[in-house]
Amino acid sequence: MEIPKGLIRGADGLLRCWWHGNDPEYLEYHDCEWGRPISDDGRLFEKICLEGFQAGLSWLTILRKRENFRAAFANFEMKELTGFGAEKVEELLLNKGIIRHRKKIESTLNNAHKALKIIEEFGSLAAYFWSFEPHKESRPAVVDHVALRKLTKTPASIRLSKDLKKRGWSFVGPTTAYAFMQAMGLVNDHIEGCYIRPEIEAARKVFVRPTP
């Protein structure tokens, strides 16, 4: 039987979304992280920062450096990052274990300040981000390979991007915002036929949406 486009079969015989390419590290990310609903502020902040670093690169590149990023950026502890100054930026620019891009590094530090303001206003980053979860009616009737390839940005991700920029965040364009939404479970973009998709749907049904 022919495998539908957008799916690949793993060594375990299971069908999954194609994009991890059966790379062991990427496959684990696909199975264990991507699309699972998250309400932890630390993980949400880390992810949106790393999505900013990904701009122009592949997520696998960032994933393979993620532990280096965590070590370099104080495990993405927002309050600690607000104490990083110009000397720390220069130090980070010499760190071969991360992406040495001055504007992206400075953006992470800037966004830590802005994130704390959101927490002060909404009670948590989670309450803020989940307020941008798209309505079911705006989602594709079927999330298949064709539909997913068109979902590089959406009205919801455009709204999130605009609001973050209005609040002073940087490296949070609508495509970056949508990748963040996919990864953190605000949508389920595992395609039909992927064995993980029903598991994510079940997790989203019981997930308690954070509110301000």
C-alpha positions as CSV (number, residue, x, y, z in Angstrom):
1,M,0.0,0.0,0.0
2,E,1.4,3.4,-1.0
3,I,2.2,5.7,1.9
4,P,0.3,9.0,1.6
5,K,2.3,12.1,0.8
6,G,3.7,13.8,3.8
7,L,4.2,10.7,5.9
8,I,7.2,8.4,6.3
9,R,7.5,5.0,8.0
10,G,9.9,4.7,10.8
11,A,12.0,1.7,11.7
12,D,9.3,0.8,14.2
13,G,6.8,0.5,11.3
14,L,4.8,3.6,12.4
15,L,3.8,6.4,10.1
16,R,4.8,9.9,11.1
17,C,5.0,13.4,9.6
18,W,7.8,13.6,7.0
19,W,9.8,16.5,8.3
20,H,11.9,14.7,10.9
21,G,13.4,12.5,8.1
22,N,13.9,9.7,10.7
23,D,16.9,11.5,12.1
24,P,16.9,10.0,15.7
25,E,17.1,13.3,17.5
26,Y,14.5,15.0,15.3
27,L,12.3,11.9,15.5
28,E,12.3,12.1,19.3
29,Y,11.4,15.8,19.2
30,H,8.5,15.0,16.8
31,D,7.2,12.2,19.0
32,C,7.8,13.6,22.5
33,E,7.6,17.4,22.2
34,W,6.2,19.0,19.0
35,G,2.6,19.9,19.3
36,R,2.0,18.9,22.9
37,P,0.2,21.7,24.8
38,I,2.5,23.6,27.1
39,S,1.6,26.0,29.9
40,D,5.0,26.4,31.5
41,D,6.2,29.9,31.2
42,G,9.9,28.9,31.1
43,R,9.4,26.5,28.2
44,L,7.2,29.0,26.3
45,F,9.8,31.7,26.7
46,E,12.7,29.4,25.7
47,K,10.8,28.2,22.7
48,I,9.9,31.6,21.3
49,C,13.5,32.8,21.8
50,L,14.9,29.7,20.0
51,E,12.4,30.2,17.2
52,G,13.8,33.7,16.8
53,F,17.3,32.2,16.5
54,Q,16.0,29.7,13.9
55,A,15.1,32.5,11.5
56,G,16.9,31.7,8.2
57,L,18.0,28.3,9.6
58,S,16.6,24.8,10.1
59,W,15.0,23.8,13.5
60,L,17.3,20.8,13.5
61,T,20.3,23.1,13.7
62,I,18.8,24.8,16.7
63,L,17.7,21.6,18.3
64,R,21.2,20.2,18.2
65,K,22.5,23.3,19.9
66,R,19.7,23.6,22.4
67,E,21.6,22.5,25.5
68,N,24.4,25.0,24.5
69,F,21.7,27.7,24.3
70,R,20.4,26.7,27.7
71,A,23.8,26.9,29.3
72,A,24.7,30.2,27.6
73,F,21.3,31.9,28.4
74,A,20.9,30.9,32.1
75,N,18.4,28.2,31.1
76,F,16.3,31.1,29.8
77,E,15.4,32.3,33.2
78,M,13.8,35.6,32.4
79,K,14.8,37.6,35.5
80,E,18.4,36.4,35.2
81,L,18.6,37.4,31.6
82,T,17.5,41.0,32.4
83,G,20.8,41.3,34.2
84,F,22.9,40.5,31.1
85,G,24.7,43.6,29.8
86,A,26.9,44.6,27.0
87,E,29.9,42.6,28.3
88,K,27.8,39.4,28.4
89,V,26.7,40.0,24.8
90,E,30.3,40.2,23.7
91,E,31.0,37.0,25.6
92,L,28.0,35.2,23.9
93,L,29.3,36.3,20.5
94,L,32.4,34.2,21.1
95,N,30.4,31.1,22.1
96,K,30.8,28.6,19.2
97,G,28.1,26.4,20.7
98,I,25.3,28.8,19.8
99,I,24.2,31.0,16.9
100,R,26.5,34.0,17.1
101,H,24.2,36.6,15.8
102,R,24.3,39.9,17.7
103,K,20.8,41.1,16.9
104,K,19.3,37.7,17.8
105,I,21.3,37.6,21.1
106,E,20.2,41.2,21.9
107,S,16.7,40.3,21.0
108,T,16.6,37.4,23.5
109,L,17.7,39.8,26.3
110,N,15.3,42.5,25.2
111,N,12.4,39.9,25.1
112,A,13.1,38.8,28.6
113,H,12.3,42.3,29.8
114,K,9.2,42.4,27.8
115,A,8.1,38.9,28.9
116,L,8.2,40.0,32.5
117,K,5.9,42.9,31.7
118,I,3.4,40.5,30.1
119,I,3.6,38.3,33.2
120,E,2.8,41.3,35.3
121,E,-0.2,42.1,33.1
122,F,-1.6,38.7,32.4
123,G,-0.3,36.7,35.4
124,S,1.7,34.4,33.2
125,L,3.1,34.1,29.7
126,A,0.9,31.1,29.2
127,A,-2.3,33.0,29.8
128,Y,-1.1,35.6,27.2
129,F,0.0,33.1,24.5
130,W,-3.0,30.8,24.8
131,S,-5.3,33.8,24.3
132,F,-4.2,33.6,20.7
133,E,-5.2,30.0,20.2
134,P,-7.1,30.0,16.9
135,H,-10.8,29.1,16.8
136,K,-11.6,25.6,15.4
137,E,-13.6,27.2,12.6
138,S,-10.4,28.9,11.3
139,R,-8.5,25.6,11.0
140,P,-8.3,23.4,7.9
141,A,-11.0,20.7,7.8
142,V,-8.3,18.2,7.2
143,V,-4.6,18.7,8.2
144,D,-2.8,16.9,5.4
145,H,0.4,17.5,3.6
146,V,-1.1,20.0,1.2
147,A,-2.8,22.0,4.0
148,L,0.3,22.0,6.2
149,R,2.5,23.3,3.5
150,K,0.3,26.4,3.2
151,L,0.3,27.0,7.0
152,T,3.4,29.1,7.2
153,K,1.5,31.9,8.9
154,T,-2.1,32.3,9.8
155,P,-4.4,35.1,11.0
156,A,-3.8,34.1,14.6
157,S,0.0,34.1,14.2
158,I,-0.2,37.5,12.5
159,R,-2.2,38.9,15.4
160,L,0.3,37.4,17.9
161,S,3.2,38.8,16.0
162,K,1.7,42.3,15.7
163,D,0.8,42.3,19.4
164,L,4.3,41.2,20.5
165,K,5.9,43.8,18.3
166,K,3.7,46.4,19.7
167,R,4.9,45.4,23.2
168,G,8.5,45.8,22.0
169,W,9.5,42.2,21.2
170,S,11.8,41.5,18.3
171,F,12.4,38.5,16.0
172,V,8.7,37.5,16.3
173,G,7.4,37.7,12.8
174,P,4.2,35.9,11.9
175,T,6.0,32.8,10.5
176,T,8.1,32.6,13.7
177,A,4.9,33.0,15.7
178,Y,3.2,30.2,13.9
179,A,6.1,27.8,14.3
180,F,5.9,28.6,18.0
181,M,2.2,27.9,18.1
182,Q,2.7,24.6,16.3
183,A,5.4,23.5,18.7
184,M,3.7,24.5,21.9
185,G,0.4,22.9,21.1
186,L,-1.8,25.9,20.3
187,V,-2.6,24.0,17.2
188,N,-2.2,20.3,16.2
189,D,-0.3,20.2,12.9
190,H,0.7,16.5,13.0
191,I,-0.9,15.5,9.7
192,E,-3.6,13.0,9.2
193,G,-2.2,9.5,9.3
194,C,0.7,10.4,11.7
195,Y,0.3,8.1,14.6
196,I,1.0,10.9,17.1
197,R,-1.9,13.1,15.9
198,P,-4.7,11.4,17.9
199,E,-2.5,11.5,21.0
200,I,-2.0,15.3,20.6
201,E,-5.8,15.7,20.0
202,A,-6.5,13.8,23.2
203,A,-3.9,15.9,25.1
204,R,-5.5,19.1,23.8
205,K,-9.0,18.0,24.9
206,V,-8.0,17.6,28.5
207,F,-5.5,20.5,28.6
208,V,-6.6,23.3,31.0
209,R,-6.2,26.6,29.1
210,P,-4.5,29.1,31.3
211,T,-6.4,32.4,31.9
212,P,-5.3,35.8,33.2
